[in-house]
Amino acid sequence: MNLSRCFVPRQLLFLLAAGLIVPRPGLSQETITLRNGQTMQATVLGVTPSGIKVQLGAGEMVQPFANVVRVTMNPPPEYRAAVTAYEGGDLATALSNAQAVVTSYRGLPTDWARQAMLTLGDIYVAMNQLPRAEAAYKDYQRAYPAAGAADVNVGLARIDVSQQNYVAAKAKIDPILAAALKLQNPPKAAAALIGRAFYVSGEIKEQTGDLQGALEDYLRTVAIFPEDRVAAASAQERADALRKDHDVAVP
């Protein structure tokens, strides 16, 4: 029987509750919260262009993205491998693992799936593959249109800096930095974003001659918003270089 043709979510939930569909043993069960307020337990198999492919017992179906508010699911091992490799500077390993996550879970409404797409863009920037980085950030915007522009703008600003377009980069990060001044105890994801933005701001100021301002921004990333380890490590490196090579100090 092809469940993807024969049943709608309400009927599937009824069969699960009645015990008429039993999940296949050995597969993890994820919680899918639907827009109508219902939840369903199913095994997420991946995504298709139109929705989330799930398994219920021996049957499979595609739950449209528009019907799903949230998925509670542990990240696959490739996600942690990508982050660990990126933080350790192993860009080739980071790239292959990030690509695997994005290919399988693009658009899945989880924090780690969103972060995987952003990390893919960051990896391309670190590899100086700027057209691919821009394409990855814009693909993130298409996959998560409600996520807002801030995450992508930091990535795009990094591309601008690489291309020495400092005016465009500054225009992208200034609203993020202005909003950061109004936040108290931001959540980890927001703090990581702010740390990346201050690092980009430091790069802009360093390249345009404001060395003291650059040092201050780098130290904000290191001391106040160190949640993004790659940005914090890079900021520490640039701060040390400014002190050593230019005798710059914070007043």
Summary of the structure (lengths in Angstrom):
residues: 251
radius of gyration: 21.5
end to end distance: 72.5
largest distance: 73.4
contacts: 778
relative contact order: 0.07
helix: 61%
strand: 12%
